[in-house]
């Protein structure tokens, strides 16, 4: 399993982007979490198979019809706490 720390920037708050992220995580078998950042972006910790994470990230770049993603950054991180699902943090 690979662990990614991801930040997404653009119009990604107030447009259902976290719910979209959770739906895509479920579709690709990804666990972890997503939350809004105070500066307007979204932060994600995603855990899954590398191929699934790549597909997940491609869908994050496209976003939902109401979002406009301008930038995605990710780094592979060391093994984090175990996740059993993908949650939205508030």
HUSUL-V989344 format. One line per field, one symbol per residue. ss: DSSP state (2 for helix, 1 for strand, 0 for the rest). A space follows every 10 residues. Layout:
BEGIN
ss: ???
END
This chain:
BEGIN
ss: 0111111111 1000002222 2222222200 1111110000 0111111102 2222222222 2200000111 1111110000 0000011100
END
